[in-house]
Amino acid sequence: MATILVVDDSAVDRIRVEKLLIKEGLQVQTAASGREALDFLKRQPADLVLTDMQMPEIDGLQLVEEIRSKHAAIPVILMTAHGSEEIAVEALQKGAASYVPKRNLARDLGETIASLLEVSRAGRNQQQLLQSLVSTESHFILDNDTALIPSLIGHLENNLKRMQLCDENGLIRVAVALREALINAIHHGNLEIDSEYREQSDQEFYDLIEERRQQEPYQDRRVHVYAKESHRDAVYVIRDEGPGFDPSSLPDPTDPSNLEKISGRGLLLIRTFMDEVHHNQIGNEITMVKRRDL
């Protein structure tokens, strides 16, 4: 059973989050401050840290930096409140693996934690990798099945480890970016499902996914994944077979005012965690580059 460390100076919020996580079958530990959280991690490990942004003494941003420095393999999720958007963007840049707006905890927290635990375990459980490999190239063609994503990400994480491009925290962040891009390619590219559906109803959104996976022309479309890793950088190209879109129409995901919008969340994470990101002209292909950490 995974252990989640919840950090929040509000006792009411800690209890609320703890109840949500227990319902997800997770083991929960709590800390009332960033200092208390760091003391806890000295004594015993956690699989994931879930932290508030605004706290006295050590705030969420400082906690992210401390955890990345001393416990790089532990992913951190931010709980953001209205007014903390700019700090949250900075925290993502400093090492946080994802975020969930506090107003959306009941809806999004379980899925966000599950996806992060999935990608983080995929990397940890891989065998020891070769040190003498100079470069790797691979091309995958995926059905519209998100269940395939964790295994693919685990394979790509292995290649990053071989090339020693980044630390454990960096591996998790690259994995999150890859997952978001693959989900976008399947849901929004091949199946042509707008994010607005999820704003209205989670159930309708997922029902529509299953429906279109069985329908023409959606069911015959595939996602092409190209990866090339070297000791200098990793380049990922993900292309769907949908009609594409106008990339210039995308809202700026780095604008703090867009932080709580579902439609921009994935792109914000991708652009924050990758060093270079761009789309092709018709909008059905994204190229992401992760350069070697200095």
ChimeraX commands (.cxc) that place a marker at each C-alpha (Angstrom):
marker #1 position 0.00,0.00,0.00 radius 0.5
marker #1 position 1.41,3.38,-1.01 radius 0.5
marker #1 position 2.12,5.95,1.71 radius 0.5
marker #1 position 1.13,9.57,1.01 radius 0.5
marker #1 position 2.46,12.37,3.20 radius 0.5
marker #1 position -0.07,15.22,3.37 radius 0.5
marker #1 position 1.39,18.60,4.37 radius 0.5
marker #1 position -0.97,21.43,5.29 radius 0.5
marker #1 position -1.04,23.90,8.17 radius 0.5
marker #1 position -4.85,23.73,8.20 radius 0.5
marker #1 position -6.13,20.84,10.33 radius 0.5
marker #1 position -9.50,20.99,8.55 radius 0.5
marker #1 position -7.86,20.62,5.12 radius 0.5
marker #1 position -5.58,17.82,6.33 radius 0.5
marker #1 position -8.56,15.82,7.58 radius 0.5
marker #1 position -10.49,16.47,4.37 radius 0.5
marker #1 position -7.62,15.27,2.17 radius 0.5
marker #1 position -6.89,12.30,4.42 radius 0.5
marker #1 position -10.48,11.09,4.05 radius 0.5
marker #1 position -10.28,11.39,0.26 radius 0.5
marker #1 position -7.06,9.39,0.14 radius 0.5
marker #1 position -8.26,6.66,2.50 radius 0.5
marker #1 position -11.22,6.15,0.16 radius 0.5
marker #1 position -8.67,5.56,-2.62 radius 0.5
marker #1 position -7.09,2.77,-0.55 radius 0.5
marker #1 position -3.96,4.74,0.34 radius 0.5
marker #1 position -2.05,4.93,3.61 radius 0.5
marker #1 position -1.84,8.51,4.87 radius 0.5
marker #1 position 0.61,10.35,7.10 radius 0.5
marker #1 position 0.18,14.04,7.86 radius 0.5
marker #1 position 2.39,17.00,8.73 radius 0.5
marker #1 position 1.28,20.44,9.88 radius 0.5
marker #1 position 4.27,22.26,8.37 radius 0.5
marker #1 position 7.07,21.97,5.87 radius 0.5
marker #1 position 9.57,21.50,8.70 radius 0.5
marker #1 position 7.51,18.66,10.17 radius 0.5
marker #1 position 7.32,17.04,6.72 radius 0.5
marker #1 position 11.10,17.12,6.28 radius 0.5
marker #1 position 11.59,15.66,9.77 radius 0.5
marker #1 position 9.18,12.85,8.88 radius 0.5
marker #1 position 11.07,12.03,5.65 radius 0.5
marker #1 position 14.32,11.79,7.61 radius 0.5
marker #1 position 12.76,9.04,9.72 radius 0.5
marker #1 position 10.87,7.06,7.10 radius 0.5
marker #1 position 10.15,7.16,3.36 radius 0.5
marker #1 position 6.94,8.16,1.60 radius 0.5
marker #1 position 5.82,7.23,-1.89 radius 0.5
marker #1 position 4.48,10.70,-2.60 radius 0.5
marker #1 position 4.13,14.10,-0.90 radius 0.5
marker #1 position 0.98,16.18,-1.26 radius 0.5
marker #1 position 1.50,19.73,-0.03 radius 0.5
marker #1 position -0.33,22.99,0.41 radius 0.5
marker #1 position 1.35,26.03,-1.16 radius 0.5
marker #1 position 0.89,28.71,1.48 radius 0.5
marker #1 position 2.34,27.74,4.87 radius 0.5
marker #1 position 4.38,29.58,7.51 radius 0.5
marker #1 position 8.14,29.08,7.94 radius 0.5
marker #1 position 8.62,26.66,5.01 radius 0.5
marker #1 position 6.07,27.15,2.24 radius 0.5
marker #1 position 5.20,24.73,-0.55 radius 0.5
marker #1 position 7.82,26.14,-2.92 radius 0.5
marker #1 position 10.63,25.75,-0.37 radius 0.5
marker #1 position 9.42,22.26,0.51 radius 0.5
marker #1 position 9.54,21.23,-3.16 radius 0.5
marker #1 position 13.14,22.44,-3.41 radius 0.5
marker #1 position 14.17,20.63,-0.20 radius 0.5
marker #1 position 12.56,17.35,-1.28 radius 0.5
marker #1 position 14.13,17.51,-4.72 radius 0.5
marker #1 position 17.52,18.13,-3.13 radius 0.5
marker #1 position 17.33,15.46,-0.42 radius 0.5
marker #1 position 14.68,12.96,-1.62 radius 0.5
marker #1 position 14.73,13.23,-5.42 radius 0.5
marker #1 position 12.81,9.98,-5.99 radius 0.5
marker #1 position 9.72,11.21,-4.10 radius 0.5
marker #1 position 7.24,13.05,-6.35 radius 0.5
marker #1 position 5.48,16.13,-4.98 radius 0.5
marker #1 position 1.95,17.24,-5.85 radius 0.5
marker #1 position 0.85,20.79,-5.06 radius 0.5
marker #1 position -2.58,21.68,-3.73 radius 0.5
marker #1 position -3.22,25.13,-5.17 radius 0.5
marker #1 position -5.70,27.73,-3.92 radius 0.5
marker #1 position -6.88,30.82,-5.72 radius 0.5
marker #1 position -4.14,33.43,-5.45 radius 0.5
marker #1 position -1.23,30.97,-5.35 radius 0.5
marker #1 position -1.04,30.41,-9.11 radius 0.5
marker #1 position 2.25,32.22,-9.74 radius 0.5
marker #1 position 4.01,30.39,-6.89 radius 0.5
marker #1 position 2.61,27.08,-8.18 radius 0.5
marker #1 position 4.06,27.65,-11.64 radius 0.5
marker #1 position 7.44,28.42,-10.05 radius 0.5
marker #1 position 7.18,25.27,-7.91 radius 0.5
marker #1 position 6.53,23.16,-11.02 radius 0.5
marker #1 position 9.66,24.67,-12.53 radius 0.5
marker #1 position 11.61,23.91,-9.34 radius 0.5
marker #1 position 10.71,20.23,-9.15 radius 0.5
marker #1 position 7.05,19.53,-8.33 radius 0.5
marker #1 position 5.58,16.70,-10.40 radius 0.5
marker #1 position 1.97,17.92,-10.69 radius 0.5
marker #1 position -0.74,20.02,-9.08 radius 0.5
marker #1 position -4.44,19.87,-8.20 radius 0.5
marker #1 position -6.53,22.98,-7.46 radius 0.5
marker #1 position -8.08,22.67,-3.98 radius 0.5
marker #1 position -11.53,23.26,-5.38 radius 0.5
marker #1 position -11.09,20.16,-7.60 radius 0.5
marker #1 position -9.62,17.78,-5.00 radius 0.5
marker #1 position -12.63,15.47,-4.84 radius 0.5
marker #1 position -12.67,15.10,-8.62 radius 0.5
marker #1 position -9.00,15.06,-9.62 radius 0.5
marker #1 position -6.84,14.09,-6.63 radius 0.5
marker #1 position -7.25,10.31,-6.83 radius 0.5
marker #1 position -6.50,10.13,-10.54 radius 0.5
marker #1 position -3.51,12.48,-10.26 radius 0.5
marker #1 position -1.95,10.45,-7.45 radius 0.5
marker #1 position -2.63,7.15,-9.21 radius 0.5
marker #1 position -0.97,8.34,-12.42 radius 0.5
marker #1 position 2.10,9.66,-10.58 radius 0.5
marker #1 position 2.53,6.48,-8.54 radius 0.5
marker #1 position 2.21,4.52,-11.76 radius 0.5
marker #1 position 4.96,6.37,-13.62 radius 0.5
marker #1 position 7.24,6.59,-10.59 radius 0.5
marker #1 position 7.01,2.86,-9.90 radius 0.5
marker #1 position 7.53,2.03,-13.56 radius 0.5
marker #1 position 10.93,3.68,-13.37 radius 0.5
marker #1 position 11.96,2.21,-10.01 radius 0.5
marker #1 position 11.09,-1.34,-10.95 radius 0.5
marker #1 position 13.20,-1.50,-14.10 radius 0.5
marker #1 position 16.39,-3.56,-14.15 radius 0.5
marker #1 position 19.85,-2.02,-13.85 radius 0.5
marker #1 position 20.68,-0.42,-17.15 radius 0.5
marker #1 position 23.71,-0.54,-19.38 radius 0.5
marker #1 position 26.28,2.23,-19.00 radius 0.5
marker #1 position 28.01,1.83,-22.36 radius 0.5
marker #1 position 25.06,2.60,-24.64 radius 0.5
marker #1 position 25.66,5.66,-26.84 radius 0.5
marker #1 position 22.17,6.27,-28.20 radius 0.5
marker #1 position 18.80,4.58,-28.65 radius 0.5
marker #1 position 15.99,5.04,-31.15 radius 0.5
marker #1 position 12.53,3.52,-31.05 radius 0.5
marker #1 position 9.19,3.80,-32.84 radius 0.5
marker #1 position 5.94,2.58,-31.29 radius 0.5
marker #1 position 2.47,2.49,-32.85 radius 0.5
marker #1 position -0.21,2.45,-30.15 radius 0.5
marker #1 position -3.91,1.65,-30.21 radius 0.5
marker #1 position -6.21,4.12,-28.47 radius 0.5
marker #1 position -5.73,2.35,-25.17 radius 0.5
marker #1 position -4.36,4.35,-22.24 radius 0.5
marker #1 position -3.55,1.10,-20.40 radius 0.5
marker #1 position -0.50,0.78,-22.67 radius 0.5
marker #1 position 0.99,4.07,-21.50 radius 0.5
marker #1 position 2.66,3.00,-18.19 radius 0.5
marker #1 position 4.65,0.20,-19.86 radius 0.5
marker #1 position 5.79,2.49,-22.66 radius 0.5
marker #1 position 6.84,5.18,-20.19 radius 0.5
marker #1 position 8.73,2.60,-18.13 radius 0.5
marker #1 position 10.67,1.61,-21.25 radius 0.5
marker #1 position 11.48,5.24,-22.11 radius 0.5
marker #1 position 12.52,5.94,-18.51 radius 0.5
marker #1 position 14.98,3.05,-18.80 radius 0.5
marker #1 position 16.60,4.73,-21.76 radius 0.5
marker #1 position 16.88,8.01,-19.87 radius 0.5
marker #1 position 18.60,6.19,-17.01 radius 0.5
marker #1 position 21.03,4.59,-19.43 radius 0.5
marker #1 position 21.97,8.01,-20.73 radius 0.5
marker #1 position 22.05,9.55,-17.23 radius 0.5
marker #1 position 20.24,12.62,-18.52 radius 0.5
marker #1 position 18.53,13.51,-15.24 radius 0.5
marker #1 position 18.04,12.50,-11.61 radius 0.5
marker #1 position 15.10,10.53,-10.19 radius 0.5
marker #1 position 13.00,13.66,-9.88 radius 0.5
marker #1 position 13.73,14.55,-13.49 radius 0.5
marker #1 position 12.70,11.06,-14.60 radius 0.5
marker #1 position 9.34,11.46,-12.91 radius 0.5
marker #1 position 8.79,14.88,-14.51 radius 0.5
marker #1 position 9.66,13.59,-17.99 radius 0.5
marker #1 position 7.30,10.64,-17.39 radius 0.5
marker #1 position 4.49,13.03,-16.44 radius 0.5
marker #1 position 5.07,15.10,-19.60 radius 0.5
marker #1 position 5.06,11.97,-21.78 radius 0.5
marker #1 position 1.89,10.70,-20.16 radius 0.5
marker #1 position 0.10,14.01,-20.72 radius 0.5
marker #1 position 1.18,14.11,-24.38 radius 0.5
marker #1 position 0.08,10.50,-24.97 radius 0.5
marker #1 position -3.29,11.07,-23.28 radius 0.5
marker #1 position -3.81,14.19,-25.42 radius 0.5
marker #1 position -2.94,12.26,-28.59 radius 0.5
marker #1 position -5.48,9.55,-27.81 radius 0.5
marker #1 position -8.33,11.53,-26.29 radius 0.5
marker #1 position -8.13,14.85,-28.09 radius 0.5
marker #1 position -6.27,13.83,-31.27 radius 0.5
marker #1 position -7.53,10.43,-32.41 radius 0.5
marker #1 position -10.88,10.40,-30.58 radius 0.5
marker #1 position -11.51,14.15,-31.08 radius 0.5
marker #1 position -12.93,14.69,-27.59 radius 0.5
marker #1 position -12.80,18.26,-26.34 radius 0.5
marker #1 position -11.69,18.95,-22.76 radius 0.5
marker #1 position -14.91,20.89,-22.24 radius 0.5
marker #1 position -16.75,17.56,-21.94 radius 0.5
marker #1 position -14.85,16.86,-18.73 radius 0.5
marker #1 position -15.65,20.31,-17.39 radius 0.5
marker #1 position -19.33,19.33,-17.65 radius 0.5
marker #1 position -19.25,15.70,-16.51 radius 0.5
marker #1 position -16.49,13.17,-15.82 radius 0.5
marker #1 position -18.81,10.26,-16.52 radius 0.5
marker #1 position -19.95,11.59,-19.89 radius 0.5
marker #1 position -16.32,12.28,-20.81 radius 0.5
marker #1 position -15.19,8.71,-20.14 radius 0.5
marker #1 position -18.34,7.19,-21.64 radius 0.5
marker #1 position -17.63,9.09,-24.86 radius 0.5
marker #1 position -14.05,7.79,-24.88 radius 0.5
marker #1 position -15.23,4.18,-24.75 radius 0.5
marker #1 position -17.91,4.86,-27.36 radius 0.5
marker #1 position -15.54,6.39,-29.88 radius 0.5
marker #1 position -12.93,3.66,-29.39 radius 0.5
marker #1 position -15.45,1.33,-31.05 radius 0.5
marker #1 position -16.58,3.71,-33.82 radius 0.5
marker #1 position -15.33,4.68,-37.26 radius 0.5
marker #1 position -13.22,6.61,-38.11 radius 0.5
marker #1 position -11.77,6.86,-34.60 radius 0.5
marker #1 position -11.12,3.17,-33.89 radius 0.5
marker #1 position -8.66,2.75,-36.78 radius 0.5
marker #1 position -6.46,5.68,-35.80 radius 0.5
marker #1 position -3.13,5.08,-34.08 radius 0.5
marker #1 position -0.60,7.07,-32.06 radius 0.5
marker #1 position 2.98,7.08,-33.36 radius 0.5
marker #1 position 5.71,7.56,-30.76 radius 0.5
marker #1 position 9.28,8.25,-31.83 radius 0.5
marker #1 position 12.04,8.46,-29.24 radius 0.5
marker #1 position 15.74,9.15,-29.61 radius 0.5
marker #1 position 17.98,9.32,-26.54 radius 0.5
marker #1 position 21.67,10.12,-26.27 radius 0.5
marker #1 position 23.99,11.36,-23.54 radius 0.5
marker #1 position 23.21,14.91,-24.67 radius 0.5
marker #1 position 19.41,14.92,-24.91 radius 0.5
marker #1 position 16.21,12.97,-25.47 radius 0.5
marker #1 position 13.83,13.85,-28.29 radius 0.5
marker #1 position 10.24,12.59,-28.28 radius 0.5
marker #1 position 7.82,12.97,-31.16 radius 0.5
marker #1 position 4.19,11.95,-30.59 radius 0.5
marker #1 position 1.84,12.07,-33.58 radius 0.5
marker #1 position -1.84,11.15,-33.74 radius 0.5
marker #1 position -3.91,10.45,-36.85 radius 0.5
marker #1 position -6.67,12.92,-36.05 radius 0.5
marker #1 position -7.49,16.08,-38.02 radius 0.5
marker #1 position -5.23,18.26,-35.87 radius 0.5
marker #1 position -5.88,21.80,-34.65 radius 0.5
marker #1 position -4.45,25.30,-34.87 radius 0.5
marker #1 position -1.61,25.37,-32.30 radius 0.5
marker #1 position -1.73,29.18,-32.25 radius 0.5
marker #1 position -5.24,28.98,-30.78 radius 0.5
marker #1 position -3.98,27.37,-27.55 radius 0.5
marker #1 position -4.17,29.57,-24.45 radius 0.5
marker #1 position -0.81,30.32,-22.86 radius 0.5
marker #1 position -0.50,27.50,-20.27 radius 0.5
marker #1 position 2.24,29.37,-18.40 radius 0.5
marker #1 position -0.16,32.24,-17.63 radius 0.5
marker #1 position -1.10,31.75,-13.95 radius 0.5
marker #1 position -4.69,32.73,-14.75 radius 0.5
marker #1 position -5.01,29.49,-16.77 radius 0.5
marker #1 position -3.72,27.22,-14.00 radius 0.5
marker #1 position -7.12,25.89,-12.95 radius 0.5
marker #1 position -8.40,25.20,-16.47 radius 0.5
marker #1 position -8.56,21.50,-17.39 radius 0.5
marker #1 position -7.86,22.28,-21.04 radius 0.5
marker #1 position -4.43,23.76,-20.37 radius 0.5
marker #1 position -3.21,21.59,-17.51 radius 0.5
marker #1 position -1.45,18.95,-19.61 radius 0.5
marker #1 position 0.32,21.46,-21.81 radius 0.5
marker #1 position 1.46,23.45,-18.78 radius 0.5
marker #1 position 3.09,20.35,-17.31 radius 0.5
marker #1 position 4.67,19.42,-20.66 radius 0.5
marker #1 position 6.12,22.87,-21.26 radius 0.5
marker #1 position 7.36,23.18,-17.68 radius 0.5
marker #1 position 9.05,19.77,-17.55 radius 0.5
marker #1 position 10.56,19.70,-21.06 radius 0.5
marker #1 position 13.28,22.05,-22.29 radius 0.5
marker #1 position 11.79,22.51,-25.76 radius 0.5
marker #1 position 8.24,21.91,-27.01 radius 0.5
marker #1 position 6.63,22.63,-30.37 radius 0.5
marker #1 position 3.78,21.40,-32.57 radius 0.5
marker #1 position 3.75,20.77,-36.29 radius 0.5
marker #1 position 1.77,23.07,-38.56 radius 0.5
marker #1 position -1.46,21.05,-38.59 radius 0.5
marker #1 position -1.36,20.37,-34.83 radius 0.5
marker #1 position -1.38,16.56,-34.77 radius 0.5
marker #1 position 2.25,16.17,-33.73 radius 0.5
marker #1 position 4.20,17.39,-30.71 radius 0.5
marker #1 position 7.97,17.35,-30.36 radius 0.5
marker #1 position 9.47,17.46,-26.86 radius 0.5
marker #1 position 13.15,17.75,-25.99 radius 0.5
marker #1 position 14.72,17.00,-22.62 radius 0.5
marker #1 position 18.36,18.13,-22.37 radius 0.5
marker #1 position 20.92,16.72,-20.00 radius 0.5
marker #1 position 20.82,18.22,-16.50 radius 0.5
marker #1 position 23.93,20.27,-15.77 radius 0.5
marker link #1:1,2 radius 0.2
marker link #1:2,3 radius 0.2
marker link #1:3,4 radius 0.2
marker link #1:4,5 radius 0.2
marker link #1:5,6 radius 0.2
marker link #1:6,7 radius 0.2
marker link #1:7,8 radius 0.2
marker link #1:8,9 radius 0.2
marker link #1:9,10 radius 0.2
marker link #1:10,11 radius 0.2
marker link #1:11,12 radius 0.2
marker link #1:12,13 radius 0.2
marker link #1:13,14 radius 0.2
marker link #1:14,15 radius 0.2
marker link #1:15,16 radius 0.2
marker link #1:16,17 radius 0.2
marker link #1:17,18 radius 0.2
marker link #1:18,19 radius 0.2
marker link #1:19,20 radius 0.2
marker link #1:20,21 radius 0.2
marker link #1:21,22 radius 0.2
marker link #1:22,23 radius 0.2
marker link #1:23,24 radius 0.2
marker link #1:24,25 radius 0.2
marker link #1:25,26 radius 0.2
marker link #1:26,27 radius 0.2
marker link #1:27,28 radius 0.2
marker link #1:28,29 radius 0.2
marker link #1:29,30 radius 0.2
marker link #1:30,31 radius 0.2
marker link #1:31,32 radius 0.2
marker link #1:32,33 radius 0.2
marker link #1:33,34 radius 0.2
marker link #1:34,35 radius 0.2
marker link #1:35,36 radius 0.2
marker link #1:36,37 radius 0.2
marker link #1:37,38 radius 0.2
marker link #1:38,39 radius 0.2
marker link #1:39,40 radius 0.2
marker link #1:40,41 radius 0.2
marker link #1:41,42 radius 0.2
marker link #1:42,43 radius 0.2
marker link #1:43,44 radius 0.2
marker link #1:44,45 radius 0.2
marker link #1:45,46 radius 0.2
marker link #1:46,47 radius 0.2
marker link #1:47,48 radius 0.2
marker link #1:48,49 radius 0.2
marker link #1:49,50 radius 0.2
marker link #1:50,51 radius 0.2
marker link #1:51,52 radius 0.2
marker link #1:52,53 radius 0.2
marker link #1:53,54 radius 0.2
marker link #1:54,55 radius 0.2
marker link #1:55,56 radius 0.2
marker link #1:56,57 radius 0.2
marker link #1:57,58 radius 0.2
marker link #1:58,59 radius 0.2
marker link #1:59,60 radius 0.2
marker link #1:60,61 radius 0.2
marker link #1:61,62 radius 0.2
marker link #1:62,63 radius 0.2
marker link #1:63,64 radius 0.2
marker link #1:64,65 radius 0.2
marker link #1:65,66 radius 0.2
marker link #1:66,67 radius 0.2
marker link #1:67,68 radius 0.2
marker link #1:68,69 radius 0.2
marker link #1:69,70 radius 0.2
marker link #1:70,71 radius 0.2
marker link #1:71,72 radius 0.2
marker link #1:72,73 radius 0.2
marker link #1:73,74 radius 0.2
marker link #1:74,75 radius 0.2
marker link #1:75,76 radius 0.2
marker link #1:76,77 radius 0.2
marker link #1:77,78 radius 0.2
marker link #1:78,79 radius 0.2
marker link #1:79,80 radius 0.2
marker link #1:80,81 radius 0.2
marker link #1:81,82 radius 0.2
marker link #1:82,83 radius 0.2
marker link #1:83,84 radius 0.2
marker link #1:84,85 radius 0.2
marker link #1:85,86 radius 0.2
marker link #1:86,87 radius 0.2
marker link #1:87,88 radius 0.2
marker link #1:88,89 radius 0.2
marker link #1:89,90 radius 0.2
marker link #1:90,91 radius 0.2
marker link #1:91,92 radius 0.2
marker link #1:92,93 radius 0.2
marker link #1:93,94 radius 0.2
marker link #1:94,95 radius 0.2
marker link #1:95,96 radius 0.2
marker link #1:96,97 radius 0.2
marker link #1:97,98 radius 0.2
marker link #1:98,99 radius 0.2
marker link #1:99,100 radius 0.2
marker link #1:100,101 radius 0.2
marker link #1:101,102 radius 0.2
marker link #1:102,103 radius 0.2
marker link #1:103,104 radius 0.2
marker link #1:104,105 radius 0.2
marker link #1:105,106 radius 0.2
marker link #1:106,107 radius 0.2
marker link #1:107,108 radius 0.2
marker link #1:108,109 radius 0.2
marker link #1:109,110 radius 0.2
marker link #1:110,111 radius 0.2
marker link #1:111,112 radius 0.2
marker link #1:112,113 radius 0.2
marker link #1:113,114 radius 0.2
marker link #1:114,115 radius 0.2
marker link #1:115,116 radius 0.2
marker link #1:116,117 radius 0.2
marker link #1:117,118 radius 0.2
marker link #1:118,119 radius 0.2
marker link #1:119,120 radius 0.2
marker link #1:120,121 radius 0.2
marker link #1:121,122 radius 0.2
marker link #1:122,123 radius 0.2
marker link #1:123,124 radius 0.2
marker link #1:124,125 radius 0.2
marker link #1:125,126 radius 0.2
marker link #1:126,127 radius 0.2
marker link #1:127,128 radius 0.2
marker link #1:128,129 radius 0.2
marker link #1:129,130 radius 0.2
marker link #1:130,131 radius 0.2
marker link #1:131,132 radius 0.2
marker link #1:132,133 radius 0.2
marker link #1:133,134 radius 0.2
marker link #1:134,135 radius 0.2
marker link #1:135,136 radius 0.2
marker link #1:136,137 radius 0.2
marker link #1:137,138 radius 0.2
marker link #1:138,139 radius 0.2
marker link #1:139,140 radius 0.2
marker link #1:140,141 radius 0.2
marker link #1:141,142 radius 0.2
marker link #1:142,143 radius 0.2
marker link #1:143,144 radius 0.2
marker link #1:144,145 radius 0.2
marker link #1:145,146 radius 0.2
marker link #1:146,147 radius 0.2
marker link #1:147,148 radius 0.2
marker link #1:148,149 radius 0.2
marker link #1:149,150 radius 0.2
marker link #1:150,151 radius 0.2
marker link #1:151,152 radius 0.2
marker link #1:152,153 radius 0.2
marker link #1:153,154 radius 0.2
marker link #1:154,155 radius 0.2
marker link #1:155,156 radius 0.2
marker link #1:156,157 radius 0.2
marker link #1:157,158 radius 0.2
marker link #1:158,159 radius 0.2
marker link #1:159,160 radius 0.2
marker link #1:160,161 radius 0.2
marker link #1:161,162 radius 0.2
marker link #1:162,163 radius 0.2
marker link #1:163,164 radius 0.2
marker link #1:164,165 radius 0.2
marker link #1:165,166 radius 0.2
marker link #1:166,167 radius 0.2
marker link #1:167,168 radius 0.2
marker link #1:168,169 radius 0.2
marker link #1:169,170 radius 0.2
marker link #1:170,171 radius 0.2
marker link #1:171,172 radius 0.2
marker link #1:172,173 radius 0.2
marker link #1:173,174 radius 0.2
marker link #1:174,175 radius 0.2
marker link #1:175,176 radius 0.2
marker link #1:176,177 radius 0.2
marker link #1:177,178 radius 0.2
marker link #1:178,179 radius 0.2
marker link #1:179,180 radius 0.2
marker link #1:180,181 radius 0.2
marker link #1:181,182 radius 0.2
marker link #1:182,183 radius 0.2
marker link #1:183,184 radius 0.2
marker link #1:184,185 radius 0.2
marker link #1:185,186 radius 0.2
marker link #1:186,187 radius 0.2
marker link #1:187,188 radius 0.2
marker link #1:188,189 radius 0.2
marker link #1:189,190 radius 0.2
marker link #1:190,191 radius 0.2
marker link #1:191,192 radius 0.2
marker link #1:192,193 radius 0.2
marker link #1:193,194 radius 0.2
marker link #1:194,195 radius 0.2
marker link #1:195,196 radius 0.2
marker link #1:196,197 radius 0.2
marker link #1:197,198 radius 0.2
marker link #1:198,199 radius 0.2
marker link #1:199,200 radius 0.2
marker link #1:200,201 radius 0.2
marker link #1:201,202 radius 0.2
marker link #1:202,203 radius 0.2
marker link #1:203,204 radius 0.2
marker link #1:204,205 radius 0.2
marker link #1:205,206 radius 0.2
marker link #1:206,207 radius 0.2
marker link #1:207,208 radius 0.2
marker link #1:208,209 radius 0.2
marker link #1:209,210 radius 0.2
marker link #1:210,211 radius 0.2
marker link #1:211,212 radius 0.2
marker link #1:212,213 radius 0.2
marker link #1:213,214 radius 0.2
marker link #1:214,215 radius 0.2
marker link #1:215,216 radius 0.2
marker link #1:216,217 radius 0.2
marker link #1:217,218 radius 0.2
marker link #1:218,219 radius 0.2
marker link #1:219,220 radius 0.2
marker link #1:220,221 radius 0.2
marker link #1:221,222 radius 0.2
marker link #1:222,223 radius 0.2
marker link #1:223,224 radius 0.2
marker link #1:224,225 radius 0.2
marker link #1:225,226 radius 0.2
marker link #1:226,227 radius 0.2
marker link #1:227,228 radius 0.2
marker link #1:228,229 radius 0.2
marker link #1:229,230 radius 0.2
marker link #1:230,231 radius 0.2
marker link #1:231,232 radius 0.2
marker link #1:232,233 radius 0.2
marker link #1:233,234 radius 0.2
marker link #1:234,235 radius 0.2
marker link #1:235,236 radius 0.2
marker link #1:236,237 radius 0.2
marker link #1:237,238 radius 0.2
marker link #1:238,239 radius 0.2
marker link #1:239,240 radius 0.2
marker link #1:240,241 radius 0.2
marker link #1:241,242 radius 0.2
marker link #1:242,243 radius 0.2
marker link #1:243,244 radius 0.2
marker link #1:244,245 radius 0.2
marker link #1:245,246 radius 0.2
marker link #1:246,247 radius 0.2
marker link #1:247,248 radius 0.2
marker link #1:248,249 radius 0.2
marker link #1:249,250 radius 0.2
marker link #1:250,251 radius 0.2
marker link #1:251,252 radius 0.2
marker link #1:252,253 radius 0.2
marker link #1:253,254 radius 0.2
marker link #1:254,255 radius 0.2
marker link #1:255,256 radius 0.2
marker link #1:256,257 radius 0.2
marker link #1:257,258 radius 0.2
marker link #1:258,259 radius 0.2
marker link #1:259,260 radius 0.2
marker link #1:260,261 radius 0.2
marker link #1:261,262 radius 0.2
marker link #1:262,263 radius 0.2
marker link #1:263,264 radius 0.2
marker link #1:264,265 radius 0.2
marker link #1:265,266 radius 0.2
marker link #1:266,267 radius 0.2
marker link #1:267,268 radius 0.2
marker link #1:268,269 radius 0.2
marker link #1:269,270 radius 0.2
marker link #1:270,271 radius 0.2
marker link #1:271,272 radius 0.2
marker link #1:272,273 radius 0.2
marker link #1:273,274 radius 0.2
marker link #1:274,275 radius 0.2
marker link #1:275,276 radius 0.2
marker link #1:276,277 radius 0.2
marker link #1:277,278 radius 0.2
marker link #1:278,279 radius 0.2
marker link #1:279,280 radius 0.2
marker link #1:280,281 radius 0.2
marker link #1:281,282 radius 0.2
marker link #1:282,283 radius 0.2
marker link #1:283,284 radius 0.2
marker link #1:284,285 radius 0.2
marker link #1:285,286 radius 0.2
marker link #1:286,287 radius 0.2
marker link #1:287,288 radius 0.2
marker link #1:288,289 radius 0.2
marker link #1:289,290 radius 0.2
marker link #1:290,291 radius 0.2
marker link #1:291,292 radius 0.2
marker link #1:292,293 radius 0.2
marker link #1:293,294 radius 0.2
view
